[in-house]
Every structure is written in C-alpha cells, then in structure tokens.
Amino acid sequence: MKAQTGQFPWWALAGTASYWAVWMTIAFWPRLTAIAFVVMLAAMYPSTQPGGALILAFGALAVAAYRVSTRSLAVIVGFFLAWQIIWIFGVSELSVAALWAYLFATLLLITPGLAVKLLREKALRVERAQKEAEEKAAQAALEQRMELARELHDVVTHGLTMIAVQANLGTISKEESDRAHALTEIGGMARNSLDDLRRLLQTMRADEVPQGVPGTDSDVSPNPACIDLAQSIADAQKMLNGLSVPTRVTTSGDLERTPNGLRSTVLRVLQESATNAVKHAGGGSECDISVDVKEECIELSVQNRMTPGKPGLPVSGTGLAGLRERASRLGGTLEAGPINGWWRVHVVLPFAGRPM
C-alpha cells in the first residue's frame, strides 16, 4: 500500500503495531504497559489529527487504571498529560481549547478504573487479614492440642510405669506383707494418676464451658501455685527408694522463689526422669536428684546409674523430646545423655520476665 506521496506509511504501521502492543501488555503483561504506552504516544506524535488512534489511547488509559500498578499508572498519566501539551502546541492543528478537554478526559477516564482497583485491593487486604487470623487460630489450636497431648503422655506414662513396677514387685515377692504393700502402693498411684488425668480432662474441656454459667467450676485447670516443689522432690525420692533405687537429693537456694509458670515443667521433668530411671534400672542402680535455685534461673539434674540389660518396660522415646520442646518454649534448655556410666537429664529454666 502506497501513500499519496509515494512513500510507504511507516508511521501509520508503527502506530498500529504500538496500539496492538499496548492492549496486549494490558491484557497479559501489565508491568510493561507503561513502556508500551510511551512507545504508542511516540508513534502518534507526528500525526496532526490522530483521530481514532487517540480514542484507542484514551480507552487503553481507562483499562490500564484498573490493570496496572499505581506507580505505572502515575507514569502513564504523567507522560500522557505532558504529551498532550507538547503535541497541542507543537504538532496538532487543534486549538488550545481542545487541550483542556483532553486533560479533563484523561482525569475522568482513570477515575472509575482506579476506584475499582482500590476497592478490590481493600477487599483483598481484608481477605488476607481474615485468612491470617484463621491460620493463627488454627496454629494456636494445634499447639494447644500438642501441649495437651504431651501432658497426657506425662501423666499416663508416669502413673502406669509406677503401677507396672509395683505389680512386678508384688508378683515376684514371696512375702505376703510385700505383696500387700505393693497393692497399697498400686492403689495410691492409681488414685493419683486418676486425679491428674481428671484435672487434665477438665482443662481440655474448659474452653467448651461458657464463662459465668451457674453450676460450673470455672477453676478447673491445675494451678501451678499449688505445686509444692519440695514435696514433689520428696515424693519422687520416696517412690524411687521404695522401688529399690536408692536416691540422694541435694537442694540449694529457695525453692519457693521458683515462678509459678515454671513449676509444672520442673515437676514434669522430675516425673519423667524418675519414670525413665525405673524403666532402665536394673540390679545395683541408684539415682541422684539435684536442684539449684539461682538468682536468675533454676537448674534440675536427675541422673541414674546405667545398668546392663534391656528395659523391663516399653520405651516410647517421646517423653524427653516433648520436655525438650517445653523447656525451649520457656527460654530454657534440656540435655539428656550418658555421662561416665550415668544417664543424666539436666534442665535450666530462666526466671527472666516471670513474676515470682
């Protein structure tokens, strides 16, 4: 196709290609729209009366207001307004009055798309915030279930292990008094385990009970302040001694200084360590319990002499792992392993940030 001057219409072909490029970038590559729009305006500039091309530019601007980013839209609008001024005074055959109409049309056309875009972004932010809140709630529920599962493991494992050991002792004993003593101990341990299990189940149901409902007990969770660490240590020593595991106890510092938020963890570590000592104990085993309340932390160390042979009771391998996670969440550490023929569990729990 030849123009009247006999030259090929390169500018017209470039303009057509640039219009096509703008609409394709708006549809598929919004990030490149600003560049394509600038190229289109450059191709339109030599034409004194762009006509339909200018209409396409205004249409592309209206759609771009919704599709492109705010920064890209600012570049497009700014360049388009500057182009209009330069084109009206430099090339166009139109009057200056047309410039005001073009400027007004530019701002008018971007308003609907920009408004829809802002509303959509607001809705997306609300949706993201709601999704994040749901994820946090689900994560909190999962962590709570895991914590309750660890508590259940500690309660059940400790109680059943002690009962099983006493049952074995009563079975192999030939003395009627020893059997009677074993049955008495089994009964006491079973009652204590049931009490612990009942408190744990009440804790699990606490969130299901509406607050302030008459006839309900609002204080169903175990109160850490009720945990007497000195008595708990004495009970552990008495239990181990009764199971033929001679146990020495060493304490230093004031146990009452231990924050309430740490007492249940100290108790669980003590129970798990005592349970493991009984599981792995053989002839000639013994145990040392050491508690040191320092100015900034409490240290608990439980170690029992390792004896040959396999454990007489099943070993789950999850107790110490759960306690290690529990200590870590409290900012402390728990180490367990063999040292010079002894199996040692050592936990350090800091007082920082916890009321006494």
DAKA-V293419 format. One record per residue. N is the residue number from 1. PHI is phi in whole degrees, 0 to 359 (* if undefined). Layout:
n: [N & N]
phi: [PHI & PHI]
//
This chain:
n: [1 & 2 & 3 & 4 & 5 & 6 & 7 & 8 & 9 & 10 & 11 & 12 & 13 & 14 & 15 & 16 & 17 & 18 & 19 & 20 & 21 & 22 & 23 & 24 & 25 & 26 & 27 & 28 & 29 & 30 & 31 & 32 & 33 & 34 & 35 & 36 & 37 & 38 & 39 & 40 & 41 & 42 & 43 & 44 & 45 & 46 & 47 & 48 & 49 & 50 & 51 & 52 & 53 & 54 & 55 & 56 & 57 & 58 & 59 & 60 & 61 & 62 & 63 & 64 & 65 & 66 & 67 & 68 & 69 & 70 & 71 & 72 & 73 & 74 & 75 & 76 & 77 & 78 & 79 & 80 & 81 & 82 & 83 & 84 & 85 & 86 & 87 & 88 & 89 & 90 & 91 & 92 & 93 & 94 & 95 & 96 & 97 & 98 & 99 & 100 & 101 & 102 & 103 & 104 & 105 & 106 & 107 & 108 & 109 & 110 & 111 & 112 & 113 & 114 & 115 & 116 & 117 & 118 & 119 & 120 & 121 & 122 & 123 & 124 & 125 & 126 & 127 & 128 & 129 & 130 & 131 & 132 & 133 & 134 & 135 & 136 & 137 & 138 & 139 & 140 & 141 & 142 & 143 & 144 & 145 & 146 & 147 & 148 & 149 & 150 & 151 & 152 & 153 & 154 & 155 & 156 & 157 & 158 & 159 & 160 & 161 & 162 & 163 & 164 & 165 & 166 & 167 & 168 & 169 & 170 & 171 & 172 & 173 & 174 & 175 & 176 & 177 & 178 & 179 & 180 & 181 & 182 & 183 & 184 & 185 & 186 & 187 & 188 & 189 & 190 & 191 & 192 & 193 & 194 & 195 & 196 & 197 & 198 & 199 & 200 & 201 & 202 & 203 & 204 & 205 & 206 & 207 & 208 & 209 & 210 & 211 & 212 & 213 & 214 & 215 & 216 & 217 & 218 & 219 & 220 & 221 & 222 & 223 & 224 & 225 & 226 & 227 & 228 & 229 & 230 & 231 & 232 & 233 & 234 & 235 & 236 & 237 & 238 & 239 & 240 & 241 & 242 & 243 & 244 & 245 & 246 & 247 & 248 & 249 & 250 & 251 & 252 & 253 & 254 & 255 & 256 & 257 & 258 & 259 & 260 & 261 & 262 & 263 & 264 & 265 & 266 & 267 & 268 & 269 & 270 & 271 & 272 & 273 & 274 & 275 & 276 & 277 & 278 & 279 & 280 & 281 & 282 & 283 & 284 & 285 & 286 & 287 & 288 & 289 & 290 & 291 & 292 & 293 & 294 & 295 & 296 & 297 & 298 & 299 & 300 & 301 & 302 & 303 & 304 & 305 & 306 & 307 & 308 & 309 & 310 & 311 & 312 & 313 & 314 & 315 & 316 & 317 & 318 & 319 & 320 & 321 & 322 & 323 & 324 & 325 & 326 & 327 & 328 & 329 & 330 & 331 & 332 & 333 & 334 & 335 & 336 & 337 & 338 & 339 & 340 & 341 & 342 & 343 & 344 & 345 & 346 & 347 & 348 & 349 & 350 & 351 & 352 & 353 & 354 & 355 & 356]
phi: [* & 246 & 280 & 295 & 281 & 86 & 255 & 289 & 285 & 298 & 295 & 294 & 294 & 297 & 297 & 298 & 296 & 290 & 297 & 299 & 296 & 298 & 292 & 292 & 292 & 298 & 284 & 242 & 226 & 305 & 294 & 264 & 298 & 300 & 295 & 298 & 293 & 298 & 297 & 298 & 296 & 295 & 288 & 279 & 303 & 294 & 281 & 285 & 224 & 295 & 60 & 300 & 297 & 292 & 297 & 298 & 294 & 296 & 296 & 296 & 297 & 296 & 288 & 297 & 301 & 266 & 274 & 265 & 288 & 298 & 295 & 296 & 296 & 298 & 295 & 297 & 295 & 299 & 292 & 294 & 296 & 296 & 299 & 299 & 295 & 295 & 290 & 297 & 276 & 258 & 236 & 295 & 266 & 280 & 278 & 295 & 298 & 295 & 299 & 296 & 294 & 294 & 298 & 295 & 296 & 299 & 292 & 291 & 285 & 278 & 297 & 300 & 297 & 293 & 295 & 298 & 296 & 296 & 295 & 295 & 296 & 296 & 297 & 294 & 296 & 296 & 295 & 295 & 297 & 294 & 295 & 296 & 296 & 294 & 295 & 295 & 295 & 295 & 294 & 296 & 295 & 295 & 296 & 295 & 297 & 296 & 296 & 295 & 296 & 294 & 297 & 298 & 299 & 297 & 295 & 292 & 297 & 298 & 295 & 292 & 296 & 296 & 296 & 297 & 295 & 297 & 297 & 296 & 296 & 294 & 289 & 275 & 285 & 261 & 270 & 295 & 294 & 294 & 294 & 296 & 297 & 298 & 296 & 298 & 296 & 299 & 299 & 295 & 295 & 296 & 295 & 298 & 296 & 296 & 297 & 297 & 293 & 297 & 296 & 294 & 295 & 296 & 296 & 295 & 270 & 300 & 290 & 273 & 267 & 299 & 290 & 82 & 282 & 300 & 88 & 250 & 267 & 284 & 256 & 257 & 275 & 300 & 266 & 302 & 294 & 278 & 280 & 267 & 295 & 298 & 291 & 297 & 295 & 296 & 296 & 296 & 296 & 297 & 296 & 293 & 299 & 292 & 259 & 63 & 239 & 306 & 232 & 254 & 238 & 231 & 233 & 215 & 87 & 265 & 297 & 291 & 284 & 294 & 302 & 302 & 291 & 253 & 294 & 296 & 291 & 301 & 296 & 295 & 296 & 297 & 293 & 296 & 294 & 295 & 299 & 294 & 298 & 290 & 299 & 265 & 287 & 230 & 297 & 82 & 283 & 210 & 220 & 237 & 242 & 231 & 233 & 231 & 266 & 262 & 294 & 244 & 197 & 238 & 243 & 237 & 230 & 234 & 223 & 231 & 291 & 283 & 239 & 293 & 107 & 273 & 301 & 282 & 232 & 300 & 241 & 273 & 81 & 258 & 298 & 294 & 298 & 295 & 292 & 295 & 296 & 296 & 296 & 295 & 295 & 271 & 83 & 253 & 224 & 223 & 239 & 218 & 166 & 283 & 218 & 52 & 83 & 242 & 263 & 238 & 244 & 232 & 234 & 235 & 237 & 284 & 271 & 306 & 78 & 238 & 293 & 284]
//
